[in-house]
Amino acid sequence: MTGARIAPLTDVRPLVILAASILTASAALGSAPLSASVATAAPESSCSGSGVSPRILAVGETVEGEIRGGERHPFRLQLPAGSFATGRVVQKGVDLVVEMPGANEEVVRRIDDFFETSGPLDFSVLIERERCVDFVLTPRLASAPAGSYSVKFDAARPTEPADAVRVRAEDATSEAVALRREGKSESLHKALERLLDSARLSAEAGDLQGKASALGSAAVIAYLLSQPRQATELSETSLSLHEAAGDKEGASASHVNLAALYMQLGEVERLLEQLDGL
């Protein structure tokens, strides 16, 4: 498990908006569907001011729970100062965000993704001066019906220089998620910029899958901006990176996205090549 997943798209699960068209093509040509992504970061957190006692979460422990709109489930991860850890929340029927409170309980990190009500929400934490980090799971919508989740931190280790850059990449992806939700043309252009920033930072951190996921999600935004050629170029790069990283799930999602794009562009031979790659 790495830091920011877009979809994981964890993972690219990009052009969800093209699902209907690719399903139509699959029915006609004999194939299957797709996916979209993202998630984010965390550092500075004071573990002293929370008004609610958090559930202590150990590395390697899986905690499951049920939650509905308006509820907040607080957790605390305790590790030595100077630690880096990666966590995953699996959403099951409810769209969750991860919030990290600061010293005065204001939210200093808000981690969101493109998955809506299902799929993984991956994030990283840097534990710098404190010996713990608090975070809260809460539905994005106050009106959300009941759903369930699991949360787990698979690994923890001493921090490395690239970790702060990885967290910045995840932050950029979460910002892009929020901008995309606004749905305005200006916001979508800003979301595209932030995802390209995330891809650049992921490359700087040596995170090939993070870069691939960011580019896959950038392709979604380019498509929404009626830029299918740019969306295709981004998806092609995302595919090559997923293949280089040995990420079969991400590569499969990229094949589906490219098939949908080639279908829109009228490039039938390239569409069939992508369906053959599934």
C-alpha positions in Angstrom: 0.0 0.0 0.0 1.4 3.4 -1.0 0.5 6.9 0.0 -2.1 8.7 -2.2 -4.1 6.4 -4.3 -6.2 7.4 -7.1 -7.5 4.9 -7.4 -6.6 4.3 -6.7 -7.8 5.5 -8.5 -5.3 2.6 -5.0 -6.1 2.1 -8.4 -6.4 4.7 -10.8 -10.1 4.2 -11.2 -10.5 7.1 -13.5 -13.1 7.8 -16.1 -16.1 6.6 -14.1 -18.1 9.0 -16.1 -17.3 7.0 -19.2 -18.7 3.8 -17.6 -22.0 3.9 -19.6 -20.2 4.3 -22.9 -17.6 1.6 -22.3 -20.3 -0.8 -21.0 -22.1 -0.3 -24.3 -18.9 -1.0 -26.2 -18.3 -4.0 -24.0 -21.7 -5.4 -24.8 -21.1 -4.9 -28.5 -17.5 -6.2 -28.6 -17.5 -8.6 -25.7 -15.6 -7.0 -22.7 -15.9 -5.3 -19.3 -15.9 -2.1 -17.1 -13.8 0.4 -15.2 -12.8 2.7 -12.3 -11.4 6.3 -10.6 -9.2 7.5 -7.7 -7.2 9.6 -5.0 -6.4 10.2 -1.4 -3.9 12.1 0.8 -1.7 13.2 3.7 -1.1 14.1 7.3 1.4 15.5 9.7 1.2 17.9 12.6 -1.3 16.7 15.1 -1.6 17.4 18.8 -2.8 14.4 20.7 -3.7 16.3 23.8 -6.8 18.4 23.2 -9.5 16.1 21.9 -12.8 16.2 23.8 -13.6 12.6 22.9 -11.5 9.6 23.9 -10.2 8.1 20.7 -9.9 4.4 19.9 -6.2 3.5 20.0 -5.2 1.8 16.8 -2.1 -0.4 16.6 -0.1 -0.9 13.5 -1.3 -4.1 11.8 -4.7 -4.0 13.6 -7.9 -3.9 11.6 -10.8 -2.1 13.1 -14.3 -2.3 11.6 -17.3 -0.1 12.3 -20.7 1.2 11.2 -21.3 4.9 10.7 -23.9 7.3 9.4 -24.1 10.9 8.5 -23.3 13.3 11.4 -21.3 10.7 13.3 -17.5 11.1 14.0 -15.3 8.1 14.9 -12.0 9.3 16.5 -8.8 7.2 16.4 -5.3 7.6 17.7 -2.1 6.0 16.2 0.8 6.0 18.7 4.3 5.7 17.4 7.7 7.2 18.2 8.4 10.7 17.0 10.1 10.6 13.6 7.8 7.9 12.3 6.1 7.5 8.9 3.0 5.2 8.5 0.5 4.4 5.7 -3.1 3.7 6.4 -6.1 2.5 4.4 -9.8 3.0 5.1 -12.1 0.7 3.1 -15.5 2.4 2.5 -18.5 0.1 2.3 -21.7 1.9 1.3 -20.7 5.3 2.8 -18.5 8.1 1.5 -16.0 8.9 4.2 -13.3 11.6 4.8 -10.4 11.5 7.2 -9.9 14.6 9.3 -6.9 15.4 11.3 -7.3 17.9 14.1 -4.5 20.4 15.2 -3.8 21.7 18.6 -7.0 23.7 18.8 -9.0 21.0 17.2 -9.3 22.8 13.9 -8.9 20.5 10.9 -5.4 20.7 9.6 -5.7 17.8 7.1 -8.8 16.6 5.3 -8.4 13.5 3.2 -10.9 12.6 0.5 -10.9 10.5 -2.7 -12.7 9.9 -5.9 -14.3 6.6 -4.7 -17.6 7.9 -3.3 -19.3 5.1 -1.3 -17.0 2.2 -2.0 -13.3 1.4 -2.3 -10.1 2.3 -0.5 -9.0 5.6 0.9 -5.2 5.5 1.4 -3.3 8.1 3.3 0.1 8.7 4.9 1.0 10.2 8.3 4.3 11.9 9.4 4.6 11.8 13.2 7.2 14.5 13.8 7.4 16.0 17.4 4.4 14.3 18.9 4.4 10.6 19.7 1.0 10.0 18.2 -1.5 11.3 15.6 -5.2 11.7 16.0 -7.6 11.3 13.1 -11.4 11.2 12.7 -13.5 9.2 10.3 -16.8 10.9 9.3 -19.2 10.7 6.4 -18.7 13.5 3.8 -22.5 14.2 3.8 -24.4 14.8 7.0 -27.4 13.1 5.4 -25.5 9.9 4.5 -27.3 6.7 5.3 -25.6 4.1 7.5 -22.6 2.2 6.0 -19.6 0.4 7.3 -15.8 0.6 7.0 -12.5 -0.9 8.0 -9.3 0.9 8.9 -5.8 -0.4 9.2 -2.2 0.8 9.2 -0.1 -1.8 7.5 3.4 -0.5 8.2 5.4 2.1 10.1 9.1 3.0 9.8 11.5 5.9 10.5 10.9 8.9 8.2 12.9 9.4 5.1 13.5 12.6 3.2 11.1 11.7 0.4 8.2 11.1 2.9 7.4 14.8 3.2 7.2 15.1 -0.5 4.9 12.1 -0.7 2.6 13.7 1.8 2.5 16.9 -0.3 1.6 14.9 -3.3 -1.3 13.3 -1.4 -2.4 16.8 -0.2 -2.5 18.0 -3.8 -4.7 15.1 -4.8 -7.2 15.7 -1.9 -7.4 19.4 -3.0 -8.1 18.3 -6.5 -11.0 16.1 -5.2 -12.5 19.0 -3.4 -12.2 21.2 -6.5 -13.7 18.6 -8.7 -16.8 18.4 -6.5 -17.4 22.1 -7.1 -18.1 21.2 -10.8 -17.3 24.6 -12.2 -15.0 25.1 -15.2 -12.6 27.2 -13.2 -12.5 24.6 -10.4 -11.9 21.8 -12.8 -8.9 23.6 -14.4 -7.5 24.1 -10.9 -8.1 20.4 -10.1 -6.2 19.4 -13.2 -3.3 21.6 -12.1 -3.2 20.1 -8.6 -3.3 16.6 -10.0 -0.4 17.4 -12.3 1.4 18.8 -9.3 0.6 15.6 -7.4 2.1 13.5 -10.3 5.3 15.7 -10.3 5.7 15.4 -6.5 5.0 11.6 -6.6 7.8 11.3 -9.2 10.1 13.3 -7.0 9.3 11.0 -4.0 10.0 7.9 -6.2 6.4 6.8 -6.1 5.6 5.5 -9.6 2.1 4.2 -8.6 1.3 7.6 -7.0 2.3 9.3 -10.2 0.3 6.8 -12.3 -2.8 7.3 -10.2 -2.5 11.1 -10.3 -2.2 11.1 -14.1 -5.1 8.7 -14.4 -7.3 11.1 -12.3 -6.0 14.1 -14.3 -7.3 12.3 -17.4 -10.8 12.2 -15.8 -10.6 16.0 -15.3 -9.3 16.6 -18.8 -12.2 14.6 -20.2 -14.7 16.7 -18.1 -13.1 19.8 -19.6 -13.8 18.4 -23.1 -10.2 17.7 -23.8 -10.2 14.1 -25.0 -6.8 14.3 -26.7 -5.1 15.4 -23.5 -7.1 12.9 -21.5 -5.8 10.2 -23.9 -2.2 11.3 -23.5 -2.5 11.3 -19.7 -4.1 7.8 -19.7 -1.5 6.4 -22.0 1.3 7.7 -19.6 -0.6 6.3 -16.6 -0.9 2.9 -18.3 2.8 2.7 -19.0 3.6 3.6 -15.4 1.2 1.1 -14.0 2.7 -1.6 -16.2 6.3 -0.6 -15.1 5.2 -0.8 -11.5 3.6 -4.2 -12.0 0.2 -2.9 -11.0 -2.2 -5.1 -12.9 -5.4 -3.5 -11.5 -4.2 0.0 -12.4 -3.2 -1.1 -15.9 -6.5 -2.8 -16.4 -8.4 0.4 -15.4 -6.2 2.4 -17.8 -7.0 0.0 -20.6 -10.7 0.5 -20.0 -10.3 4.3 -19.8 -8.3 4.4 -23.0 -10.9 2.2 -24.8 -13.6 4.6 -23.8 -11.5 7.6 -25.1 -10.6 5.9 -28.4 -14.2 5.1 -28.9 -15.1 8.7 -28.4 -12.4 9.8 -30.8 -13.5 7.2 -33.4 -10.2 5.3 -33.3 -11.7 1.8 -33.6 -8.5 -0.2 -34.1 -6.9 1.4 -31.0 -10.2 0.8 -29.0 -10.0 -2.9 -29.9 -6.3 -3.0 -28.8 -7.2 -1.8 -25.4 -10.1 -4.3 -25.0 -7.6 -7.0 -25.9 -5.4 -5.8 -23.1 -8.0 -6.4 -20.4 
